[in-house]
Amino acid sequence: MKYSGSNSMFQPTALPLMAAVVLLVGVPAANAATYPNTILGDHPSAYYRLEETSGTTAADASINNSSATYVYNSGLNDPQLGLPGIDTNSIFFNGGGFSTDVGYVDIPASALITPLAPDNVHGAPFSTELWVQPTSQPATYSVPLEMAQYPNGWNIYVSGADANGGTSYFYLNMPNGVLFAGQPDFPISFLHWYHLVVTFDGTNALFYINGVSHGPYAVPNYAPAVGSDAHVGKGSGVGWTAFIGGVDEVAFYTNVLTLNQVTNHYQVGTNSFSAPPTPPSIVSDPASTTNYSGLPVTFTVGATGTLPLHYKWLKNGSPAGPDATPYTFTCQYPADNNATIQVIVTNNYGSKTSAVATLTVLTNLNLDRKST
C-alpha cells in the first residue's frame, strides 16, 4: 500500500458535541435551514438519518425509500441507538476488532449506492457523506463505512496504533484504483464529530474532512463493488476491523457534490447538533496490563457525556492519579503487583464506574545459572 497525504493551510478543528451546541444558540430559528432539509434539497439517492431508538429498520429519508437494516451483535448492545447527534439522534458502535460478532447497519446493494457507467462495468460518478465520532484509538485500521468487496469498491478507515503510533487519521481507500490516502492535516481528536465526504467523477476522487478538500486522486481503474451491500460500522468487505464510535446522517448521491454543497452541509450540520444533558457513559474500560518494575505504566478510559467530565482514579480502592485521562505512574515490585485500577467518571448529571483492570509487575532481575 502506498501512503500519501494532502496538507492544508486551513485546519478547522473538530467539533466536540457541546461546542456544536454553543453554535446553535446564536442561530435565528426562523431563518435556520435544518440539516435534513439541506441534504434533501441536494437530492440524495439514499439517506439514512439513523433517528431510530429501537427495532431493526433504518429508514431511508430520500424519495427512493430503500430501507437499511440494523444488525445487532449477540449481546444486543451493538449498535446502540438513540444517542445525541445531528438534529436529534445518532448511533454508536462498540467495535470488536476482527470478530464476526459485531453490530452494523446493512444497506442493500443497488444502483442507488453503487451507480454504474453505461458499460455496466466501470463506476459512474457518485458522492457519499456521513458524520463520524471516533471515541478511542483502534488497534489497527477500523471502518466506519464501506461500499466494498475487496478488491472492488471503496471504504473509509480510521488508522490504528499500528499505523501512526499514538495518532489516528482518516484514510480513503479505493483498492482497485490503487489509492490508499491518509490525511495527516487532520489528526483525530477522539470524542469529536467529523464530517466526511467522498466524491468520484468517473476518473478522480476527492476526500473532504470538515469541508476541507483532499485530492484530486486519480483512480481511472476504480471498479465498483457491484451487488455488494454497504456496511456502516463494519469492515468485513475489506478485511479490517469494526468501527469504534458514533455515526450519523449517512447519505448517497448519484452525482458529484460541489465544494459549495459540501461546505454548506458541514456548516449547517455544525449548527444542528442535539445534545440533551447526559450522564457519563464509559465506552472503553481501562485494560489490564503487565510491565516491569521501575517503568511507567499508563491506564486510559474512554467516556462520553455532557462536559466537563471528571475522573477519579482508584488504585486498590484508594484515590490516586489526576483528574484526567490517561493515568500514568511508575510501577514498583512488589507494592504494585496485582494492583487493581478503576476510575469513576462524573459530571453534573451523574457518574459511571469503570470495570477493574489489574496490573502485573515483573522484576527485571535475570538469573544466569552457570554450571560448576
RODO-2510 file (C-alpha; in nm, 4 decimals, decimal comma):
residues 372
     n   res          X          Y          Z
     1     m     0,0000     0,0000     0,0000
     2     k     0,1165     0,3468    -0,0759
     3     y     0,0648     0,6228     0,1775
     4     s     0,0012     0,9742     0,0559
     5     g    -0,1405     1,2860     0,2147
     6     s    -0,2507     1,6356     0,1294
     7     n    -0,1690     1,9195     0,3664
     8     s    -0,3800     2,2309     0,4055
     9     m    -0,3009     2,5710     0,5485
    10     f    -0,6560     2,5860     0,6773
    11     q    -0,7159     2,3436     0,9629
    12     p    -1,0610     2,3814     1,1194
    13     t    -1,0832     2,1994     1,4472
    14     a    -1,3089     1,9026     1,5047
    15     l    -1,6273     1,9928     1,6794
    16     p    -1,6904     1,8440     2,0232
    17     l    -2,0539     1,7760     2,0846
    18     m    -2,1057     2,0578     2,3321
    19     a    -1,9169     2,3108     2,1194
    20     a    -2,1615     2,2440     1,8405
    21     v    -2,4473     2,3200     2,0781
    22     v    -2,2976     2,6597     2,1556
    23     l    -2,3011     2,7401     1,7847
    24     l    -2,6671     2,6551     1,7698
    25     v    -2,7628     2,9129     2,0297
    26     g    -2,6986     3,2177     1,8125
    27     v    -2,8836     3,0985     1,5018
    28     p    -3,2269     3,2600     1,4471
    29     a    -3,4752     2,9755     1,4394
    30     a    -3,6936     3,1387     1,1742
    31     n    -3,4081     3,1586     0,9228
    32     a    -3,2072     2,8484     1,0107
    33     a    -3,2002     2,5726     0,7488
    34     t    -3,2499     2,2323     0,9057
    35     y    -2,9885     1,9708     0,8311
    36     p    -3,2268     1,7111     0,6808
    37     n    -3,3908     1,9703     0,4557
    38     t    -3,0461     2,0839     0,3394
    39     i    -2,9493     1,7276     0,2455
    40     l    -3,2835     1,6502     0,0818
    41     g    -3,2547     1,9724    -0,1185
    42     d    -2,9485     1,8239    -0,2906
    43     h    -3,1436     1,5099    -0,3915
    44     p    -2,9683     1,2128    -0,2302
    45     s    -3,0357     0,8724    -0,3824
    46     a    -3,0420     0,7215    -0,0295
    47     y    -3,0335     0,8980     0,3067
    48     y    -3,0162     0,7205     0,6428
    49     r    -3,0726     0,9662     0,9269
    50     l    -3,0348     0,6930     1,1946
    51     e    -3,3006     0,8540     1,4134
    52     e    -3,4483     0,5238     1,5354
    53     t    -3,4386     0,4325     1,9039
    54     s    -3,5278     0,0631     1,8635
    55     g    -3,6062    -0,2029     1,6058
    56     t    -3,4177    -0,3294     1,3031
    57     t    -3,5223    -0,0854     1,0286
    58     a    -3,3091     0,2159     0,9414
    59     a    -3,5402     0,4330     0,7335
    60     d    -3,4361     0,5925     0,4057
    61     a    -3,5453     0,9593     0,4149
    62     s    -3,4949     1,0037     0,0386
    63     i    -3,7745     0,9659    -0,2162
    64     n    -3,6476     0,6163    -0,3018
    65     n    -3,7427     0,4642     0,0346
    66     s    -3,4747     0,1941     0,0313
    67     s    -3,4626     0,0934     0,3972
    68     a    -3,1474    -0,0406     0,5611
    69     t    -3,1226    -0,2898     0,8478
    70     y    -2,9736    -0,2639     1,1970
    71     v    -2,7843    -0,5891     1,2535
    72     y    -2,7140    -0,6374     1,6251
    73     n    -2,4431    -0,8428     1,7882
    74     s    -2,5346    -1,1447     2,0003
    75     g    -2,5427    -0,9298     2,3147
    76     l    -2,7910    -0,6907     2,1519
    77     n    -2,5794    -0,3936     2,2676
    78     d    -2,4071    -0,3070     1,9395
    79     p    -2,5019    -0,0807     1,7738
    80     q    -2,6573     0,1413     2,0390
    81     l    -2,9437     0,3592     1,9114
    82     g    -3,0890     0,6905     2,0231
    83     l    -2,7712     0,8729     2,1264
    84     p    -2,7377     1,2515     2,0747
    85     g    -2,6404     1,3515     1,7229
    86     i    -2,7243     1,5884     1,4426
    87     d    -3,0778     1,7258     1,4645
    88     t    -3,1852     1,4507     1,7083
    89     n    -3,0245     1,1073     1,7308
    90     s    -2,7158     0,9125     1,6260
    91     i    -2,5945     0,5540     1,6738
    92     f    -2,2856     0,4131     1,8444
    93     f    -2,0665     0,1121     1,7619
    94     n    -1,8721    -0,0779     2,0280
    95     g    -1,6023    -0,2029     1,7930
    96     g    -1,4984    -0,5626     1,8415
    97     g    -1,1848    -0,5874     1,6296
    98     f    -1,1902    -0,8682     1,3738
    99     s    -1,4738    -1,0530     1,5475
   100     t    -1,7716    -1,1527     1,3360
   101     d    -1,9995    -1,0842     1,6332
   102     v    -2,0278    -0,7090     1,5811
   103     g    -2,3196    -0,4769     1,5179
   104     y    -2,3536    -0,2778     1,1960
   105     v    -2,6003    -0,1208     0,9546
   106     d    -2,6583    -0,3149     0,6333
   107     i    -2,7543    -0,1015     0,3310
   108     p    -2,8906    -0,3150     0,0457
   109     a    -2,6975    -0,3319    -0,2798
   110     s    -2,8456    -0,1186    -0,5569
   111     a    -2,7617     0,1446    -0,8173
   112     l    -2,8654     0,3996    -0,5546
   113     i    -2,5392     0,3419    -0,3666
   114     t    -2,3239     0,1909    -0,6435
   115     p    -2,4061     0,3677    -0,9711
   116     l    -2,2614     0,2163    -1,2888
   117     a    -2,1371     0,3752    -1,6085
   118     p    -2,3259     0,2894    -1,9307
   119     d    -2,0877    -0,0020    -1,9949
   120     n    -2,2154    -0,1647    -1,6710
   121     v    -1,8546    -0,2286    -1,5670
   122     h    -1,6958     0,0950    -1,4570
   123     g    -1,8153     0,3185    -1,1782
   124     a    -2,0319     0,6191    -1,2554
   125     p    -1,9989     0,9467    -1,0628
   126     f    -2,1137     0,9365    -0,7001
   127     s    -2,0853     1,1108    -0,3654
   128     t    -2,1233     0,9785    -0,0119
   129     e    -2,1210     1,1651     0,3175
   130     l    -2,1566     1,0891     0,6865
   131     w    -2,0681     1,2240     1,0290
   132     v    -1,8386     1,0144     1,2487
   133     q    -1,7249     1,0425     1,6102
   134     p    -1,4250     0,8158     1,6818
   135     t    -1,4169     0,7619     2,0577
   136     s    -1,0891     0,5744     2,1069
   137     q    -0,7902     0,4625     1,9022
   138     p    -0,8356     0,1203     1,7435
   139     a    -0,5550    -0,1333     1,7471
   140     t    -0,5469    -0,1308     1,3666
   141     y    -0,7472     0,0129     1,0770
   142     s    -1,1196     0,0332     1,1556
   143     v    -1,4007     0,1032     0,9100
   144     p    -1,6874     0,3474     0,9728
   145     l    -1,8225     0,2974     0,6170
   146     e    -1,7504     0,0581     0,3323
   147     m    -1,9039     0,0089    -0,0103
   148     a    -1,6659    -0,2716    -0,0908
   149     q    -1,5962    -0,6332    -0,1618
   150     y    -1,2178    -0,6439    -0,1840
   151     p    -1,0539    -0,5632    -0,4192
   152     n    -1,3516    -0,3765    -0,5619
   153     g    -1,5281    -0,0752    -0,4188
   154     w    -1,4093     0,1799    -0,1638
   155     n    -1,4067     0,2477     0,2095
   156     i    -1,3018     0,4944     0,4787
   157     y    -1,0531     0,3984     0,7521
   158     v    -0,9608     0,5296     1,0941
   159     s    -0,5965     0,4324     1,1370
   160     g    -0,4811     0,2459     1,4464
   161     a    -0,1819     0,2447     1,6760
   162     d     0,0000     0,0083     1,4403
   163     a    -0,0007     0,2662     1,1585
   164     n     0,0654     0,6090     1,3104
   165     g     0,1663     0,5487     1,6700
   166     g    -0,0429     0,7443     1,9162
   167     t    -0,2218     0,9458     1,6465
   168     s    -0,5051     0,8337     1,4205
   169     y    -0,6002     0,9785     1,0810
   170     f    -0,8803     0,9324     0,8299
   171     y    -0,7932     0,7385     0,5136
   172     l    -0,9746     0,6999     0,1838
   173     n    -0,9180     0,3598     0,0227
   174     m    -1,0130     0,2630    -0,3348
   175     p    -0,8030    -0,0534    -0,3692
   176     n    -0,8707    -0,1440    -0,7336
   177     g    -0,7947     0,2171    -0,8187
   178     v    -0,4591     0,1862    -0,6355
   179     l    -0,5483     0,4574    -0,3864
   180     f    -0,4701     0,4487    -0,0141
   181     a    -0,4581     0,8071     0,1081
   182     g    -0,4242     0,9240     0,4680
   183     q    -0,4767     1,2828     0,5770
   184     p    -0,2119     1,3992     0,8282
   185     d    -0,3510     1,7538     0,8344
   186     f    -0,6442     1,6184     1,0372
   187     p    -0,5135     1,4225     1,3378
   188     i    -0,8216     1,2762     1,5010
   189     s    -0,9312     1,4143     1,8365
   190     f    -1,1332     1,1373     1,9946
   191     l    -1,4904     1,2098     2,1114
   192     h    -1,5198     1,4853     1,8462
   193     w    -1,7503     1,4761     1,5439
   194     y    -1,6172     1,4967     1,1861
   195     h    -1,7970     1,5474     0,8549
   196     l    -1,6576     1,3141     0,5854
   197     v    -1,7432     1,3277     0,2142
   198     v    -1,6174     1,1141    -0,0749
   199     t    -1,6808     1,2209    -0,4359
   200     f    -1,5870     1,0418    -0,7591
   201     d    -1,6352     1,1917    -1,1071
   202     g    -1,5598     0,8749    -1,3030
   203     t    -1,1817     0,9313    -1,3005
   204     n    -1,0783     1,1315    -0,9921
   205     a    -1,1762     1,1133    -0,6269
   206     l    -1,1890     1,3875    -0,3626
   207     f    -1,1991     1,3313     0,0135
   208     y    -1,3396     1,6133     0,2279
   209     i    -1,2862     1,6367     0,6041
   210     n    -1,4822     1,9142     0,7766
   211     g    -1,5230     2,0922     0,4456
   212     v    -1,1522     2,0751     0,3500
   213     s    -1,0839     1,9044     0,0158
   214     h    -0,8053     1,6457    -0,0285
   215     g    -0,7015     1,5366    -0,3754
   216     p    -0,7918     1,5070    -0,6532
   217     y    -0,6736     1,1456    -0,6578
   218     a    -0,6575     0,9735    -0,9975
   219     v    -0,8333     0,6348    -0,9849
   220     p    -0,9106     0,5619    -1,3529
   221     n    -0,9307     0,1865    -1,2904
   222     y    -1,1718     0,2077    -0,9999
   223     a    -1,4048    -0,0938    -1,0037
   224     p    -1,7287    -0,0668    -0,8033
   225     a    -1,8410    -0,3487    -0,5757
   226     v    -2,1462    -0,4316    -0,7826
   227     g    -2,4009    -0,6446    -0,5994
   228     s    -2,2453    -0,5881    -0,2566
   229     d    -2,4254    -0,4274     0,0353
   230     a    -2,2767    -0,1209     0,2018
   231     h    -2,1885    -0,1511     0,5709
   232     v    -2,1849     0,1186     0,8362
   233     g    -1,9621     0,0270     1,1313
   234     k    -1,8240    -0,2979     0,9886
   235     g    -1,5100    -0,3736     0,7869
   236     s    -1,5638    -0,7286     0,6632
   237     g    -1,5803    -0,6236     0,2981
   238     v    -1,2195    -0,5045     0,3074
   239     g    -1,0959    -0,7433     0,5747
   240     w    -1,0389    -0,4892     0,8530
   241     t    -1,1902    -0,4161     1,1911
   242     a    -1,5217    -0,2810     1,3127
   243     f    -1,5574     0,0880     1,3942
   244     i    -1,5494     0,2270     1,7497
   245     g    -1,7630     0,5388     1,7877
   246     g    -2,0664     0,7302     1,6700
   247     v    -2,2115     0,7639     1,3198
   248     d    -2,4921     0,9853     1,1929
   249     e    -2,6627     1,1128     0,8760
   250     v    -2,5318     0,8770     0,6044
   251     a    -2,6220     0,9973     0,2525
   252     f    -2,5506     0,8685    -0,1005
   253     y    -2,5754     1,0581    -0,4289
   254     t    -2,5516     0,9600    -0,7960
   255     n    -2,3726     1,2843    -0,8777
   256     v    -2,0662     1,4759    -0,7607
   257     l    -2,1330     1,7208    -0,4778
   258     t    -1,9706     2,0579    -0,5345
   259     l    -1,7379     2,2294    -0,2889
   260     n    -2,0162     2,4783    -0,2093
   261     q    -2,2596     2,1961    -0,1336
   262     v    -2,0100     2,0131     0,0873
   263     t    -1,9246     2,3329     0,2749
   264     n    -2,2920     2,4132     0,3234
   265     h    -2,3667     2,0649     0,4581
   266     y    -2,0767     2,0953     0,7037
   267     q    -2,1775     2,4420     0,8243
   268     v    -2,5458     2,3568     0,8664
   269     g    -2,4517     2,0319     1,0373
   270     t    -2,2312     2,2019     1,2941
   271     n    -2,5293     2,4182     1,3913
   272     s    -2,7623     2,1206     1,4244
   273     f    -2,6262     1,9003     1,7000
   274     s    -2,8743     1,7847     1,9609
   275     a    -2,7104     1,7292     2,2966
   276     p    -2,9503     1,6913     2,5873
   277     p    -2,7724     1,6725     2,9225
   278     t    -2,6452     1,3190     2,9660
   279     p    -2,4634     1,1428     3,2498
   280     p    -2,1254     0,9822     3,1782
   281     s    -2,1058     0,6651     2,9776
   282     i    -1,7888     0,4561     2,9522
   283     v    -1,7144     0,3362     2,6016
   284     s    -1,3734     0,1768     2,6698
   285     d    -1,2598     0,0489     3,0107
   286     p    -0,9032     0,0573     3,1436
   287     a    -0,7196    -0,2515     3,0218
   288     s    -0,5226    -0,4923     3,2393
   289     t    -0,1522    -0,4795     3,1642
   290     t     0,1894    -0,6190     3,2565
   291     n     0,5071    -0,4164     3,2954
   292     y     0,8497    -0,4280     3,4583
   293     s     0,9223    -0,2700     3,7948
   294     g     1,0634     0,0798     3,7665
   295     l     0,8955     0,1573     3,4355
   296     p     0,5963     0,3854     3,3712
   297     v     0,2577     0,2277     3,3129
   298     t    -0,0450     0,4031     3,1664
   299     f    -0,4180     0,3412     3,2050
   300     t    -0,6787     0,5142     2,9916
   301     v    -1,0563     0,5289     2,9790
   302     g    -1,2901     0,6423     2,7028
   303     a    -1,6018     0,8213     2,8260
   304     t    -1,8818     1,0314     2,6823
   305     g    -2,1407     1,2590     2,8400
   306     t    -2,2103     1,6250     2,8926
   307     l    -1,8884     1,8167     2,9502
   308     p    -1,6987     1,8732     3,1665
   309     l    -1,6143     1,5185     3,2680
   310     h    -1,4111     1,4497     3,5836
   311     y    -1,2017     1,1416     3,6541
   312     k    -1,1394     0,9867     3,9978
   313     w    -0,8807     0,7119     3,9641
   314     l    -0,8626     0,4389     4,2280
   315     k    -0,5644     0,2124     4,2932
   316     n    -0,6534    -0,0783     4,5206
   317     g    -0,9685     0,1158     4,6081
   318     s    -0,7871     0,4316     4,7222
   319     p    -0,7839     0,7649     4,5346
   320     a    -0,4816     0,8019     4,3072
   321     g    -0,3877     0,9881     3,9948
   322     p    -0,5043     1,3099     3,8286
   323     d    -0,8489     1,4356     3,7332
   324     a    -0,7696     1,3415     3,3754
   325     t    -0,7089     1,0571     3,1396
   326     p    -0,4620     0,8930     3,0984
   327     y    -0,3332     0,7950     3,4420
   328     t     0,0418     0,7251     3,4369
   329     f     0,2728     0,6230     3,7212
   330     t     0,5952     0,4291     3,7752
   331     c     0,5117     0,0810     3,8938
   332     q     0,7129    -0,0918     4,1644
   333     y     0,7516    -0,4526     4,2693
   334     p     0,6121    -0,5864     4,4947
   335     a     0,3996    -0,2873     4,6058
   336     d     0,2067    -0,2553     4,2777
   337     n     0,1983    -0,6196     4,1730
   338     n    -0,1648    -0,7315     4,1286
   339     a    -0,2882    -0,3772     4,1974
   340     t    -0,6426    -0,3047     4,0851
   341     i    -0,7080     0,0083     3,8804
   342     q    -1,0509     0,1633     3,8386
   343     v    -1,1902     0,5069     3,7525
   344     i    -1,5124     0,6875     3,8386
   345     v    -1,6220     0,9354     3,5725
   346     t    -1,8585     1,2112     3,6871
   347     n    -2,0307     1,5216     3,5544
   348     n    -2,3200     1,7388     3,6710
   349     y    -2,5706     1,4715     3,5716
   350     g    -2,4326     1,1541     3,7277
   351     s    -2,1394     0,9156     3,7475
   352     k    -2,0187     0,5913     3,5956
   353     t    -1,7632     0,3472     3,7342
   354     s    -1,5364     0,1555     3,5005
   355     a    -1,4516    -0,2114     3,5095
   356     v    -1,1482    -0,3123     3,7158
   357     a    -0,8099    -0,3522     3,5466
   358     t    -0,5236    -0,5482     3,7023
   359     l    -0,1570    -0,4517     3,6950
   360     t     0,1018    -0,7285     3,6934
   361     v     0,4526    -0,6091     3,7828
   362     l     0,7574    -0,8129     3,6885
   363     t     1,1090    -0,7772     3,8253
   364     n     1,3921    -0,7078     3,5851
   365     l     1,6256    -0,9434     3,7704
   366     n     1,7693    -1,2076     3,5380
   367     l     1,9456    -1,5078     3,6891
   368     d     2,2244    -1,6640     3,4888
   369     r     2,2784    -2,0136     3,6245
   370     k     2,6222    -2,1444     3,5329
   371     s     2,7337    -2,4961     3,5762
   372     t     3,0177    -2,5556     3,8187
***
